[in-house]
């Protein structure tokens, strides 16, 4: 029997768990600034991820590693000021939680206090369980992240699909169960085989949100710059482009340049 879709005025961690229980898919996109977050929230997105992917798409770095905690707080606070409905999840950046659970807690507290974010996301499983426990014990909601974990790119050496081999797949399932047991409210699975992602989603009660993890999970997340076609150099198999803003924006800017050069802009109706 189908369950009527609930109209959520404000999305919370509890809302996401209800959505999974009711079979309603969860939509999630990244945002890094006030203007874009306002648009994304108004469009009805469930979750906004202030991702450390800002290191790539906003700052031009090759990896997510260079972005700092202060920079993540800046981006997150800009996003939080824009939203009225969405749940805002903020990535803990590389180096702010892996080595020391106390440092992890300090980092998470700074994000919550200084940005107003609603939850934090950490990459990893068993190896960071003490950091997760410390953060959760302070009452801060945690979203997990398994599969391809971009902060570990130099360990993996490549952005290829993860957990194709039985040993790694088994560890991923164990880590997913562990994260639920620790108290994480949701889990991101990145770039793993679709059948494995579906198996994980069916094995745990918390929502599983995929990126390059097939359609058998509880929701999907994409980087906003990628799905709007602002970045024409990134074309993974899992990406669906809903616009081609790169072409549209370059054409519009080119037209503006031409109008200024030819004195067509401003015209008599565009001046005082």
C-alpha positions as a Markdown table, in Angstrom:
| # | Residue | x | y | z |
|---|---|---|---|---|
| 1 | Unk | 0.0 | 0.0 | 0.0 |
| 2 | Unk | 1.4 | 3.4 | -1.0 |
| 3 | Unk | 1.8 | 6.1 | 1.7 |
| 4 | Unk | 0.7 | 9.6 | 1.0 |
| 5 | Unk | 3.7 | 12.0 | 0.6 |
| 6 | Unk | 4.1 | 14.2 | 3.7 |
| 7 | Unk | 4.4 | 17.9 | 3.2 |
| 8 | Unk | 7.5 | 18.9 | 5.2 |
| 9 | Unk | 7.7 | 22.6 | 6.1 |
| 10 | Unk | 11.2 | 22.1 | 7.4 |
| 11 | Unk | 13.4 | 19.1 | 6.8 |
| 12 | Unk | 15.1 | 17.5 | 9.8 |
| 13 | Unk | 17.1 | 14.4 | 10.4 |
| 14 | Unk | 13.9 | 12.7 | 11.6 |
| 15 | Unk | 12.2 | 13.7 | 8.3 |
| 16 | Unk | 14.7 | 11.8 | 6.3 |
| 17 | Unk | 14.3 | 8.7 | 8.3 |
| 18 | Unk | 10.5 | 9.0 | 7.9 |
| 19 | Unk | 11.0 | 9.5 | 4.1 |
| 20 | Unk | 12.9 | 6.2 | 3.9 |
| 21 | Unk | 10.3 | 4.4 | 5.9 |
| 22 | Unk | 7.5 | 5.8 | 3.6 |
| 23 | Unk | 9.4 | 5.0 | 0.4 |
| 24 | Unk | 9.9 | 8.6 | -0.6 |
| 25 | Unk | 13.2 | 9.3 | -2.3 |
| 26 | Unk | 15.4 | 12.0 | -0.9 |
| 27 | Unk | 16.9 | 14.8 | -3.1 |
| 28 | Unk | 20.2 | 16.4 | -2.2 |
| 29 | Unk | 22.4 | 18.9 | -3.9 |
| 30 | Unk | 25.5 | 20.9 | -3.0 |
| 31 | Unk | 25.6 | 24.7 | -2.5 |
| 32 | Unk | 28.3 | 26.9 | -1.3 |
| 33 | Unk | 26.9 | 30.5 | -1.4 |
| 34 | Unk | 23.8 | 32.5 | -0.4 |
| 35 | Unk | 22.5 | 33.1 | -3.9 |
| 36 | Unk | 22.7 | 29.6 | -5.2 |
| 37 | Unk | 21.4 | 28.1 | -1.9 |
| 38 | Unk | 18.4 | 30.4 | -2.1 |
| 39 | Unk | 17.5 | 29.0 | -5.5 |
| 40 | Unk | 18.1 | 25.4 | -4.5 |
| 41 | Unk | 16.0 | 25.7 | -1.4 |
| 42 | Unk | 13.2 | 27.5 | -3.2 |
| 43 | Unk | 13.1 | 24.7 | -5.8 |
| 44 | Unk | 12.2 | 22.2 | -3.0 |
| 45 | Unk | 15.4 | 20.3 | -2.4 |
| 46 | Unk | 15.4 | 18.2 | 0.8 |
| 47 | Unk | 19.1 | 18.4 | 1.8 |
| 48 | Unk | 21.8 | 20.9 | 0.9 |
| 49 | Unk | 25.3 | 19.6 | 1.3 |
| 50 | Unk | 28.0 | 22.3 | 1.9 |
| 51 | Unk | 30.6 | 20.0 | 0.5 |
| 52 | Unk | 34.3 | 20.1 | 0.6 |
| 53 | Unk | 33.9 | 19.9 | -3.2 |
| 54 | Unk | 34.0 | 23.7 | -2.8 |
| 55 | Unk | 37.7 | 23.2 | -2.9 |
| 56 | Unk | 37.3 | 22.0 | -6.6 |
| 57 | Unk | 34.4 | 24.1 | -8.0 |
| 58 | Unk | 34.8 | 27.3 | -6.0 |
| 59 | Unk | 38.6 | 27.5 | -5.5 |
| 60 | Unk | 40.0 | 25.5 | -8.4 |
| 61 | Unk | 42.0 | 23.0 | -6.5 |
| 62 | Unk | 42.6 | 19.6 | -8.0 |
| 63 | Unk | 41.4 | 17.8 | -4.9 |
| 64 | Unk | 39.2 | 18.4 | -1.8 |
| 65 | Unk | 42.2 | 18.3 | 0.6 |
| 66 | Unk | 43.3 | 22.0 | 0.6 |
| 67 | Unk | 40.0 | 23.5 | 1.9 |
| 68 | Unk | 40.2 | 24.6 | 5.6 |
| 69 | Unk | 37.8 | 24.5 | 8.4 |
| 70 | Unk | 37.5 | 28.3 | 8.4 |
| 71 | Unk | 36.6 | 28.2 | 4.7 |
| 72 | Unk | 34.0 | 25.5 | 5.2 |
| 73 | Unk | 32.4 | 27.6 | 8.0 |
| 74 | Unk | 32.4 | 30.7 | 5.6 |
| 75 | Unk | 30.6 | 28.7 | 2.9 |
| 76 | Unk | 28.2 | 27.0 | 5.3 |
| 77 | Unk | 27.2 | 30.3 | 7.0 |
| 78 | Unk | 26.4 | 31.8 | 3.6 |
| 79 | Unk | 24.2 | 28.8 | 2.8 |
| 80 | Unk | 22.4 | 28.7 | 6.1 |
| 81 | Unk | 21.3 | 32.4 | 5.8 |
| 82 | Unk | 19.5 | 31.5 | 2.6 |
| 83 | Unk | 17.5 | 28.5 | 3.5 |
| 84 | Unk | 14.0 | 28.1 | 4.9 |
| 85 | Unk | 13.2 | 24.4 | 4.3 |
| 86 | Unk | 16.2 | 22.3 | 3.5 |
| 87 | Unk | 18.4 | 20.4 | 6.0 |
| 88 | Unk | 22.0 | 21.8 | 5.7 |
| 89 | Unk | 24.8 | 19.2 | 6.1 |
| 90 | Unk | 28.4 | 20.5 | 6.2 |
| 91 | Unk | 31.5 | 18.4 | 5.4 |
| 92 | Unk | 34.2 | 18.2 | 8.0 |
| 93 | Unk | 37.3 | 19.0 | 5.9 |
| 94 | Unk | 40.4 | 16.8 | 5.6 |
| 95 | Unk | 42.6 | 16.9 | 8.7 |
| 96 | Unk | 39.9 | 18.2 | 11.0 |
| 97 | Unk | 38.7 | 14.9 | 12.5 |
| 98 | Unk | 40.8 | 11.9 | 11.4 |
| 99 | Unk | 43.6 | 11.8 | 13.9 |
| 100 | Unk | 42.0 | 12.9 | 17.2 |
| 101 | Unk | 38.4 | 12.5 | 18.4 |
| 102 | Unk | 38.8 | 15.6 | 20.6 |
| 103 | Unk | 39.9 | 17.6 | 17.6 |
| 104 | Unk | 36.9 | 16.1 | 15.6 |
| 105 | Unk | 34.5 | 17.3 | 18.3 |
| 106 | Unk | 36.1 | 20.8 | 18.3 |
| 107 | Unk | 35.8 | 21.0 | 14.5 |
| 108 | Unk | 32.1 | 19.9 | 14.6 |
| 109 | Unk | 31.3 | 22.3 | 17.4 |
| 110 | Unk | 32.8 | 25.2 | 15.4 |
| 111 | Unk | 30.7 | 24.3 | 12.4 |
| 112 | Unk | 27.5 | 24.1 | 14.4 |
| 113 | Unk | 28.1 | 27.3 | 16.4 |
| 114 | Unk | 29.7 | 29.5 | 13.8 |
| 115 | Unk | 27.8 | 28.5 | 10.6 |
| 116 | Unk | 24.4 | 27.4 | 12.0 |
| 117 | Unk | 24.6 | 24.2 | 10.0 |
| 118 | Unk | 22.3 | 21.3 | 11.0 |
| 119 | Unk | 24.6 | 18.3 | 10.8 |
| 120 | Unk | 28.1 | 17.3 | 9.7 |
| 121 | Unk | 29.4 | 14.7 | 7.3 |
| 122 | Unk | 32.5 | 12.6 | 7.8 |
| 123 | Unk | 34.3 | 10.2 | 5.4 |
| 124 | Unk | 35.2 | 6.7 | 6.6 |
| 125 | Unk | 34.0 | 3.8 | 8.7 |
| 126 | Unk | 35.6 | 1.8 | 11.5 |
| 127 | Unk | 38.8 | 3.8 | 11.4 |
| 128 | Unk | 37.0 | 7.0 | 12.5 |
| 129 | Unk | 34.4 | 5.5 | 14.8 |
| 130 | Unk | 35.8 | 7.2 | 17.9 |
| 131 | Unk | 35.6 | 10.6 | 16.3 |
| 132 | Unk | 32.0 | 9.9 | 15.3 |
| 133 | Unk | 31.1 | 8.7 | 18.8 |
| 134 | Unk | 32.6 | 11.9 | 20.3 |
| 135 | Unk | 30.6 | 14.1 | 18.0 |
| 136 | Unk | 27.4 | 12.2 | 18.4 |
| 137 | Unk | 27.8 | 12.3 | 22.2 |
| 138 | Unk | 27.8 | 16.1 | 22.0 |
| 139 | Unk | 24.4 | 16.0 | 20.3 |
| 140 | Unk | 25.6 | 16.8 | 16.8 |
| 141 | Unk | 24.0 | 14.8 | 14.0 |
| 142 | Unk | 26.4 | 12.9 | 11.8 |
| 143 | Unk | 26.0 | 11.8 | 8.2 |
| 144 | Unk | 28.4 | 9.0 | 7.1 |
| 145 | Unk | 30.2 | 8.6 | 3.8 |
| 146 | Unk | 31.6 | 5.4 | 2.3 |
| 147 | Unk | 32.8 | 4.0 | -1.0 |
| 148 | Unk | 34.9 | 6.5 | -2.9 |
| 149 | Unk | 36.0 | 9.0 | -0.2 |
| 150 | Unk | 37.7 | 11.9 | -2.0 |
| 151 | Unk | 39.7 | 12.9 | 1.0 |
| 152 | Unk | 41.6 | 9.6 | 0.6 |
| 153 | Unk | 42.3 | 10.1 | -3.0 |
| 154 | Unk | 46.1 | 9.8 | -2.6 |
| 155 | Unk | 45.6 | 6.4 | -0.9 |
| 156 | Unk | 43.3 | 5.1 | -3.6 |
| 157 | Unk | 45.4 | 6.8 | -6.4 |
| 158 | Unk | 42.3 | 7.1 | -8.7 |
| 159 | Unk | 38.7 | 8.1 | -8.7 |
| 160 | Unk | 37.6 | 4.7 | -10.1 |
| 161 | Unk | 34.6 | 2.7 | -8.8 |
| 162 | Unk | 35.2 | 1.3 | -5.3 |
| 163 | Unk | 34.2 | -2.0 | -3.6 |
| 164 | Unk | 34.1 | -4.1 | -6.8 |
| 165 | Unk | 36.2 | -6.8 | -5.0 |
| 166 | Unk | 34.6 | -9.0 | -2.4 |
| 167 | Unk | 36.9 | -8.0 | 0.4 |
| 168 | Unk | 36.3 | -4.3 | 0.0 |
| 169 | Unk | 32.6 | -4.8 | -0.5 |
| 170 | Unk | 32.3 | -6.8 | 2.7 |
| 171 | Unk | 34.1 | -4.1 | 4.6 |
| 172 | Unk | 31.8 | -1.5 | 3.2 |
| 173 | Unk | 28.7 | -3.4 | 4.4 |
| 174 | Unk | 30.3 | -3.9 | 7.8 |
| 175 | Unk | 31.1 | -0.1 | 8.0 |
| 176 | Unk | 27.6 | 0.9 | 7.0 |
| 177 | Unk | 26.1 | -1.3 | 9.7 |
| 178 | Unk | 28.6 | 0.1 | 12.2 |
| 179 | Unk | 27.7 | 3.7 | 11.3 |
| 180 | Unk | 24.0 | 3.0 | 11.8 |
| 181 | Unk | 24.8 | 1.4 | 15.1 |
| 182 | Unk | 26.9 | 4.3 | 16.3 |
| 183 | Unk | 24.0 | 6.7 | 15.6 |
| 184 | Unk | 24.5 | 8.3 | 12.2 |
| 185 | Unk | 21.2 | 9.5 | 10.7 |
| 186 | Unk | 22.1 | 8.9 | 7.1 |
| 187 | Unk | 24.9 | 7.6 | 4.8 |
| 188 | Unk | 26.3 | 8.7 | 1.5 |
| 189 | Unk | 27.6 | 6.0 | -0.8 |
| 190 | Unk | 29.8 | 7.2 | -3.6 |
| 191 | Unk | 30.8 | 5.5 | -6.8 |
| 192 | Unk | 30.2 | 1.8 | -5.9 |
| 193 | Unk | 28.4 | -1.0 | -7.8 |
| 194 | Unk | 24.6 | -0.4 | -7.9 |
| 195 | Unk | 23.8 | -3.9 | -6.6 |
| 196 | Unk | 26.0 | -3.4 | -3.6 |
| 197 | Unk | 24.5 | 0.0 | -2.8 |
| 198 | Unk | 21.0 | -1.5 | -3.0 |
| 199 | Unk | 22.1 | -4.3 | -0.6 |
| 200 | Unk | 23.4 | -1.7 | 1.9 |
| 201 | Unk | 20.2 | 0.3 | 1.6 |
| 202 | Unk | 18.1 | -2.8 | 2.4 |
| 203 | Unk | 20.4 | -3.8 | 5.3 |
| 204 | Unk | 20.1 | -0.6 | 7.4 |
| 205 | Unk | 17.2 | 1.5 | 8.5 |
| 206 | Unk | 18.9 | 4.9 | 8.0 |
| 207 | Unk | 18.6 | 6.6 | 4.6 |
| 208 | Unk | 21.3 | 5.8 | 2.0 |
| 209 | Unk | 22.0 | 8.6 | -0.5 |
| 210 | Unk | 24.0 | 7.7 | -3.6 |
| 211 | Unk | 26.2 | 9.5 | -6.0 |
| 212 | Unk | 27.2 | 7.1 | -8.7 |
| 213 | Unk | 25.6 | 4.3 | -6.7 |
| 214 | Unk | 22.6 | 3.4 | -8.8 |
| 215 | Unk | 18.8 | 3.8 | -8.3 |
| 216 | Unk | 18.3 | 1.2 | -5.5 |
| 217 | Unk | 19.2 | 3.6 | -2.7 |
| 218 | Unk | 17.0 | 6.0 | -0.8 |
| 219 | Unk | 18.1 | 9.3 | -2.4 |
| 220 | Unk | 20.5 | 10.9 | -4.8 |
| 221 | Unk | 23.1 | 13.7 | -4.5 |
| 222 | Unk | 25.0 | 15.7 | -7.2 |
| 223 | Unk | 27.3 | 18.7 | -7.2 |
| 224 | Unk | 25.2 | 21.7 | -8.3 |
| 225 | Unk | 27.9 | 22.9 | -10.8 |
| 226 | Unk | 27.9 | 19.6 | -12.5 |
| 227 | Unk | 24.1 | 19.0 | -12.9 |
| 228 | Unk | 23.6 | 22.6 | -14.2 |
| 229 | Unk | 26.4 | 22.1 | -16.7 |
| 230 | Unk | 28.6 | 24.9 | -15.4 |
| 231 | Unk | 31.6 | 22.6 | -15.5 |
| 232 | Unk | 32.0 | 21.2 | -19.1 |
| 233 | Unk | 35.2 | 19.3 | -18.2 |
| 234 | Unk | 33.6 | 16.7 | -15.9 |
| 235 | Unk | 31.5 | 14.0 | -17.5 |
| 236 | Unk | 31.3 | 10.9 | -15.3 |
| 237 | Unk | 28.8 | 8.1 | -16.2 |
| 238 | Unk | 26.6 | 8.9 | -13.2 |
| 239 | Unk | 26.1 | 12.6 | -14.1 |
| 240 | Unk | 22.9 | 13.8 | -15.7 |
| 241 | Unk | 23.1 | 17.4 | -16.9 |
| 242 | Unk | 19.8 | 19.3 | -16.5 |
| 243 | Unk | 21.1 | 22.5 | -18.2 |
| 244 | Unk | 24.1 | 23.6 | -20.1 |
| 245 | Unk | 24.9 | 26.8 | -18.2 |
| 246 | Unk | 28.5 | 26.9 | -19.5 |
| 247 | Unk | 27.2 | 27.5 | -23.0 |
| 248 | Unk | 24.4 | 29.8 | -21.9 |
| 249 | Unk | 26.6 | 31.9 | -19.7 |
| 250 | Unk | 29.5 | 32.3 | -22.1 |
| 251 | Unk | 27.0 | 33.3 | -24.8 |
| 252 | Unk | 25.4 | 35.9 | -22.5 |
| 253 | Unk | 28.7 | 37.3 | -21.4 |
| 254 | Unk | 30.0 | 37.4 | -24.9 |
| 255 | Unk | 26.9 | 39.4 | -26.0 |
| 256 | Unk | 27.4 | 41.8 | -23.1 |
| 257 | Unk | 30.9 | 42.4 | -24.2 |
| 258 | Unk | 29.8 | 43.0 | -27.7 |
| 259 | Unk | 27.0 | 45.4 | -26.6 |
| 260 | Unk | 29.4 | 47.4 | -24.4 |
| 261 | Unk | 32.0 | 47.6 | -27.2 |
| 262 | Unk | 29.4 | 48.8 | -29.7 |
| 263 | Unk | 27.8 | 51.3 | -27.3 |
| 264 | Unk | 24.5 | 49.4 | -27.6 |
| 265 | Unk | 24.5 | 49.1 | -23.8 |
| 266 | Unk | 23.2 | 51.0 | -22.0 |
| 267 | Unk | 20.4 | 52.3 | -24.2 |
| 268 | Unk | 18.1 | 55.3 | -23.4 |
| 269 | Unk | 15.8 | 53.1 | -21.3 |
| 270 | Unk | 18.7 | 51.8 | -19.2 |
| 271 | Unk | 19.9 | 55.1 | -17.8 |
| 272 | Unk | 18.7 | 58.0 | -15.6 |
